[in-house]
Amino acid sequence: MWTQIVGKTRLALNPLQNHWWNVPLYVTARGLGTSAMECGDDVLDIEFDFLEHQLRLRLGSGRNESLALRPKSVAEFYREYLQCLEALGVSVKLWPMPVEIQKPIRFDLDTEHNSYDPEYANRFWQVLARTEKVFRAWAQGFMGKVSPIHFFWGSFDLAVTRFSGRVAPPRQGADSIQREAYSHEVISAGFWPGNGGYGTAAFYCYAAPVPEGLSEKGISPATAVWDTNLGEYILKYDDVRTQASPETVLLEFIENAYCAAADSAKWDRNLLDRQG
């Protein structure tokens, strides 16, 4: 919920960018941050520091505020956060309802959720930082359009996306968010810490739209599976971290899933893939 509050600030301050690239957070040297956001004649960035466990709000003009990351309710965090923005003279209108979760509670009324474990917050950031390194290595092998490595605070996953360059057919029943996100053909890889409809920490790779026959293609490593409920390839985090070279195994999974999906969708890989 805390990342949603900060993420909604980025959504409010930044203009729309293709596929909602104006919305996510990014892995930093200390945690997760917004990057610089427009703020009148100034710029603002906000960072979750998972080393010293502070939320830091910084203006380009030099003023800054911070609040402690410790066990506290969402309502208390939200109140302190708004006070920090006010102290910096930042005016922003935030919609106080969480998104992409079941039974949402308004931020200012949520006294139910009040946990924060600094050790595990730090561990989570370390997993994201190491995963991002592999995603960057994978992104180098593509000559087409490829996204930055985003942390989407609604779905709470780290993801990178390759594009074929072709417009995608309309998604049946899609809302405005999905129509923007999937306006073009994509193959995405990412990491969930235990959410995403799978229920345990896992890496994933999917194609949208899903090409015919993809579900029948097996890939390596052998522990990777096609999840029929999700319609994507899954590799459990525990099956990666216990390997002698987790980075090699993860890169193998992403590349093999991409090849299966791109070939099934008849992407022009001679044009899109970096040769040699």
N, C-alpha and C positions, 0 to 999 in steps of 0.2 A: 504494500500500500504506500510505503514511503517513496519508492521509485515511481509509482504512478503519480504522486503529487508533484514531484520534480519534473517528470515527463510531461505532465499536463501544462506546466509552465513553459516548457520548450514548444509545445504545440500552440500555445496561445501567443507566444512572442515571434515565432518564425513563420514566414509565408509558406504556403503549400509547395512541396517539391514532389517530383514524380514518385509514385509508389509509397508515399508517406515518409520519404527520407528526411523530412523536417521534424520527425517525431522521436526517434530512438535516442538512447544513451550510448556512450562509447566506453570501452575499456581504457583506463588511464594507468599511469605508473603507480597509482595508489588506490584505485577502486573503479568507480563508474562516474562519468561526467557528461555534461550536456554539450560541450564545446561552446564557443562564444555565440551568444544570442543577441539579436538587435534589442536595444533598450533606449529608445529615444536617440539622443546624440551620443550615447555611451554603448558599451557592450557589457553583458553579464554572463558569467559562467558559474555553474553549480556542480560540486563534486562530492560524491560519497567517498570519504577517506577511510578505507578499511584497515589502515595501519594504526592511525591515531584515533580512529572511530569518532570522527567529526563530520558533519555536513558543512561544507565551506561555500559561501556565496561571495563572489568577487566581481567588482566592477572594474572596467578598464581604467577608470579615473583614479583608482587606488583604494577606494573604500571597500570594506569587507565586513561580513558578519559570519558567525558560525553557531552551530548548536550541537550538543553532544548526542552521539548515537549510543543509546543505552536502553534498557527495558523501559518502555513507556507506551501508552496507548496511541493509536492512530490519531485520535482526537487531540491529544496533548502535542504530538509531533506537528500536526497541522496548524494548531494555534501558534506554536513557537516559530514555525516556518513563515507564516504570514507576518508575524512580528518582525522577523529578519528582513523580509521584503520591504515592509513599511519603513524600517530603520534606514534602508538603503535608498528610499524614495522610489522604489519600483512599484508601479501600478499595473496589476495584471488581474484579469477576471478568470477564475478557475471554476470549472464545473465540478462540484464536490462529490460526484458519484464515481466509484470505481468501475472499471470496465473489464470485460472478458473473464469474469468470475461468477460463480453461483452465489445467490443470496447476497448481493452487495449491500454494504452499509455506508451511508454518507461519512466522509472523512471526519467531519466535525461532530458526528454522533457516535463514532466507533470507539467504544471503551472496551470492547470484547477482545480485540487483538492488541496485545501489549508486550510481545516478546522481542528480545534482541540478544543474540549470542555472538559476542565479538570473535571468538575463535572460529566459529563456523562461517561467519560473514567473511572473515579473512580467507578461509579455505575456499569458499565459493569464488571469491575474486581470483585466487591463484588458479583455479580450474579454468575460469574464463580467460585469463591471460595466456595460459599455455594452449588452450584451444584456439585462441585468436591467432597464435603463431602458425598453427597448422593451416588455418583458413587462409592466411596471407600467402603461404606457400602454394596452396591450391589455386588461389586467384591468379597467380603469376602465369599459369599455363593457359590462359584464355585471352584471346585477342578481341573478343566482342565486349559488349556492355556488361560490366560486373559491378555489383553494389559495394559500398563500404561495408565493413563488418559491424553490424548493428546489434545493440541489445534492445529488444522490443519489450518495454515495461508492461504492456498489456498481457501478452502471451508469455512473458518472462523467459525469453530464450535469446541466445546469441546465434546470429544467422548471417550467411552470405549467399548471394544469389547471382546466377549467371542468366543471361537473356539471349534468346535465339535471334532477336531482332524482328520477329514476326508478331503481328497483333494476334491476341488469343480470342477464341470465340467467347461470346458472353457466357458467364457462369449462371446456371439456373438457380434462381432464388438468392442471388448475391445482393448484399446491401451495398451502400455507397462506399464503405470502407473496402470491401472485397473487390468491388469493381475497379477501384483505383489501384489496389495492390496487385491484382492479377489481370491488368489490361493487356499484358503481353506474355508470351510464352516464357516460362522460367523453369530452372532447376535450382533448388535451394538446398543447402546443407546447414545443419544447426545443432545446438545442444540444449536440451531441457534438463534442469536439475531434479526433475521428478514430477513435472506436471505435463501439460501438452496432451492429456488424454491417454498417456501410456502408463503412468503410475510409478515409474522408477526412473532414476537418472539415465539418460540415453542420448546418443547422437542419432541424427536422422538425416535422410536425404529424400526429396520428393520432386516430382515434376508436376507442373500445372499448366495446361490440363494434363491428366494422366494418359499417356499414350497406350493404345491397344497392345496387349501382350506383355507389358512391362512386369506385371505381377508374376509372370511365369519364368522370368529370368533370374537365375541365381547369381550371386556375386560373392566375391571374397572380401574379407576373411570369412571362414566357414561359420563363425558365430553370428554373422549378419543375417537378418531375416526380413521377409516381406510381411508387414502387418496388414492384414486384410481390412481390419476396422479403420485404420488410419489411412490406408492407401499409400504407404511409403515404406522405404527401407529403414530398419532400425538396427542399431548396434549398441548394446548395453554398455554403460559407462564402466561397470565392474569388469566387463570383458576386455576393456581397453587398458585400464590403469594397472592391471596385474601383468601386462606383457613386458618383456624385456625392453622394448622400444615402443611405448604407447603412441608417440607421434607418428611413427612409421605405419602402425596398424590403422590409426585414424585416417591418415592420408590415403592409404590403400582403399579403405571403405568408401571414402568420398569419391575418389577418382573412379572406382569400379561402378558405383551407383550412378555417377554422372554418365559414364560411357554407355551403360545399359539404357538409361533414360534418353540420352541424346540420340542413340541409334534407333531406339523404338519410335521416337518422335520425328525421325528423319531430319535432324539438324544438319546443316552444312558444316561438318566438322573440319573439312579442309580449309574453310574460310575462317572458322571461329577458334579452332585450337591452335595454340602456338606450336609451330613445327620446329623440332630439334632443340 
